[in-house]
Amino acid sequence: MIKEKLTGESLSKLHPTLGDPGSPRHVQVRSAVEELISRLLKVFLEHPETKTSVSPNNIFVAWDTGQCRCILIDSGPAPMHDYSRFDFEEYWTVVIPRKIAQYRKAGYL
């Protein structure tokens, strides 16, 4: 599986360990994830057939010489996803923690 060969961690594993929202690591990861999702939403708007899930389990975060990089890994398109009201603040503070709780309950984490 491709996820097992990637350097880095899924956002769902990393998010709970980021610490205080003002810490440099937290700020750096949040900024990188926000940038990735912003770019993806633009692509999804221009090419709806490319829509896929931006679930924290599908976003991998890697560190390279002090730089944080994010990549989206997903098994396929999800054209029915509606991102028209996507709010990154809600995604970061509400959706991600809720998803992590669901993943733990299901045994994914």
C-alpha positions as YAML, in Angstrom:
chain: A
units: angstrom
residues:
- id: 1
  name: MET
  ca: [0.00, 0.00, 0.00]
- id: 2
  name: ILE
  ca: [1.33, 3.42, -0.92]
- id: 3
  name: LYS
  ca: [0.63, 4.98, 2.49]
- id: 4
  name: GLU
  ca: [2.99, 2.52, 4.13]
- id: 5
  name: LYS
  ca: [5.84, 3.56, 1.82]
- id: 6
  name: LEU
  ca: [5.54, 7.30, 2.43]
- id: 7
  name: THR
  ca: [7.90, 9.26, 4.58]
- id: 8
  name: GLY
  ca: [5.90, 11.19, 7.13]
- id: 9
  name: GLU
  ca: [2.66, 10.71, 9.00]
- id: 10
  name: SER
  ca: [-0.99, 11.04, 8.21]
- id: 11
  name: LEU
  ca: [-2.55, 14.23, 9.52]
- id: 12
  name: SER
  ca: [-4.92, 12.12, 11.61]
- id: 13
  name: LYS
  ca: [-1.92, 10.70, 13.54]
- id: 14
  name: LEU
  ca: [0.01, 13.96, 13.68]
- id: 15
  name: HIS
  ca: [-2.76, 16.43, 14.57]
- id: 16
  name: PRO
  ca: [-3.18, 15.38, 18.24]
- id: 17
  name: THR
  ca: [0.58, 15.75, 18.83]
- id: 18
  name: LEU
  ca: [0.95, 19.30, 17.47]
- id: 19
  name: GLY
  ca: [0.52, 20.92, 20.85]
- id: 20
  name: ASP
  ca: [-0.50, 24.49, 21.47]
- id: 21
  name: PRO
  ca: [-2.05, 26.24, 18.44]
- id: 22
  name: GLY
  ca: [0.57, 28.97, 18.74]
- id: 23
  name: SER
  ca: [3.57, 26.63, 18.73]
- id: 24
  name: PRO
  ca: [5.83, 26.87, 15.65]
- id: 25
  name: ARG
  ca: [5.22, 23.23, 14.65]
- id: 26
  name: HIS
  ca: [1.44, 23.58, 14.93]
- id: 27
  name: VAL
  ca: [1.46, 26.81, 12.92]
- id: 28
  name: GLN
  ca: [3.74, 25.32, 10.25]
- id: 29
  name: VAL
  ca: [1.66, 22.15, 9.78]
- id: 30
  name: ARG
  ca: [-1.63, 24.04, 9.80]
- id: 31
  name: SER
  ca: [-0.32, 26.49, 7.20]
- id: 32
  name: ALA
  ca: [0.95, 23.69, 4.95]
- id: 33
  name: VAL
  ca: [-2.35, 21.79, 5.18]
- id: 34
  name: GLU
  ca: [-4.34, 24.96, 4.51]
- id: 35
  name: GLU
  ca: [-2.21, 25.70, 1.46]
- id: 36
  name: LEU
  ca: [-2.66, 22.16, 0.11]
- id: 37
  name: ILE
  ca: [-6.41, 22.21, 0.59]
- id: 38
  name: SER
  ca: [-6.71, 25.68, -0.92]
- id: 39
  name: ARG
  ca: [-4.90, 24.50, -4.05]
- id: 40
  name: LEU
  ca: [-7.03, 21.35, -4.21]
- id: 41
  name: LEU
  ca: [-10.28, 23.27, -3.89]
- id: 42
  name: LYS
  ca: [-9.28, 25.43, -6.87]
- id: 43
  name: VAL
  ca: [-8.60, 22.31, -8.92]
- id: 44
  name: PHE
  ca: [-11.89, 20.74, -7.79]
- id: 45
  name: LEU
  ca: [-13.75, 23.88, -8.84]
- id: 46
  name: GLU
  ca: [-12.16, 23.90, -12.29]
- id: 47
  name: HIS
  ca: [-12.34, 20.12, -12.73]
- id: 48
  name: PRO
  ca: [-15.18, 18.66, -10.61]
- id: 49
  name: GLU
  ca: [-14.42, 15.17, -11.86]
- id: 50
  name: THR
  ca: [-11.14, 15.27, -9.89]
- id: 51
  name: LYS
  ca: [-12.79, 15.79, -6.49]
- id: 52
  name: THR
  ca: [-11.61, 13.45, -3.81]
- id: 53
  name: SER
  ca: [-11.76, 13.35, -0.03]
- id: 54
  name: VAL
  ca: [-9.60, 15.74, 1.99]
- id: 55
  name: SER
  ca: [-9.95, 13.50, 5.03]
- id: 56
  name: PRO
  ca: [-7.09, 13.89, 7.53]
- id: 57
  name: ASN
  ca: [-6.35, 10.20, 7.04]
- id: 58
  name: ASN
  ca: [-5.56, 10.96, 3.39]
- id: 59
  name: ILE
  ca: [-3.23, 13.91, 4.02]
- id: 60
  name: PHE
  ca: [0.38, 13.03, 4.73]
- id: 61
  name: VAL
  ca: [2.76, 15.47, 6.34]
- id: 62
  name: ALA
  ca: [6.50, 15.15, 5.77]
- id: 63
  name: TRP
  ca: [9.40, 17.15, 7.18]
- id: 64
  name: ASP
  ca: [12.40, 17.86, 4.99]
- id: 65
  name: THR
  ca: [15.22, 20.12, 6.17]
- id: 66
  name: GLY
  ca: [12.87, 22.01, 8.47]
- id: 67
  name: GLN
  ca: [10.20, 22.41, 5.82]
- id: 68
  name: CYS
  ca: [6.74, 20.91, 6.11]
- id: 69
  name: ARG
  ca: [5.24, 19.36, 2.98]
- id: 70
  name: CYS
  ca: [1.79, 17.86, 2.54]
- id: 71
  name: ILE
  ca: [0.50, 15.39, 0.00]
- id: 72
  name: LEU
  ca: [-2.99, 14.02, -0.57]
- id: 73
  name: ILE
  ca: [-3.23, 10.26, -0.94]
- id: 74
  name: ASP
  ca: [-6.62, 8.88, -1.87]
- id: 75
  name: SER
  ca: [-7.81, 5.80, -3.65]
- id: 76
  name: GLY
  ca: [-10.12, 7.50, -6.07]
- id: 77
  name: PRO
  ca: [-12.45, 10.30, -7.03]
- id: 78
  name: ALA
  ca: [-15.41, 11.41, -4.94]
- id: 79
  name: PRO
  ca: [-17.32, 13.66, -7.35]
- id: 80
  name: MET
  ca: [-20.31, 13.96, -5.03]
- id: 81
  name: HIS
  ca: [-18.31, 15.77, -2.32]
- id: 82
  name: ASP
  ca: [-19.58, 19.33, -1.91]
- id: 83
  name: TYR
  ca: [-16.84, 21.77, -0.97]
- id: 84
  name: SER
  ca: [-18.83, 24.92, -1.79]
- id: 85
  name: ARG
  ca: [-19.09, 25.86, 1.90]
- id: 86
  name: PHE
  ca: [-15.72, 24.55, 3.00]
- id: 87
  name: ASP
  ca: [-14.33, 26.48, 5.96]
- id: 88
  name: PHE
  ca: [-10.74, 25.68, 6.90]
- id: 89
  name: GLU
  ca: [-11.10, 26.90, 10.50]
- id: 90
  name: GLU
  ca: [-14.01, 24.52, 11.06]
- id: 91
  name: TYR
  ca: [-12.12, 21.73, 9.28]
- id: 92
  name: TRP
  ca: [-9.07, 22.21, 11.52]
- id: 93
  name: THR
  ca: [-10.81, 22.68, 14.86]
- id: 94
  name: VAL
  ca: [-13.98, 20.58, 14.49]
- id: 95
  name: VAL
  ca: [-13.84, 18.16, 11.56]
- id: 96
  name: ILE
  ca: [-10.33, 16.80, 12.09]
- id: 97
  name: PRO
  ca: [-10.80, 16.02, 15.82]
- id: 98
  name: ARG
  ca: [-14.19, 14.42, 15.06]
- id: 99
  name: LYS
  ca: [-12.67, 12.29, 12.29]
- id: 100
  name: ILE
  ca: [-9.80, 11.24, 14.55]
- id: 101
  name: ALA
  ca: [-12.30, 10.09, 17.18]
- id: 102
  name: GLN
  ca: [-14.13, 8.08, 14.51]
- id: 103
  name: TYR
  ca: [-10.87, 6.52, 13.28]
- id: 104
  name: ARG
  ca: [-9.91, 5.52, 16.82]
- id: 105
  name: LYS
  ca: [-13.32, 4.00, 17.46]
- id: 106
  name: ALA
  ca: [-13.08, 2.02, 14.22]
- id: 107
  name: GLY
  ca: [-9.53, 0.86, 15.04]
- id: 108
  name: TYR
  ca: [-7.76, 2.80, 12.27]
- id: 109
  name: LEU
  ca: [-5.55, 4.61, 14.81]
...
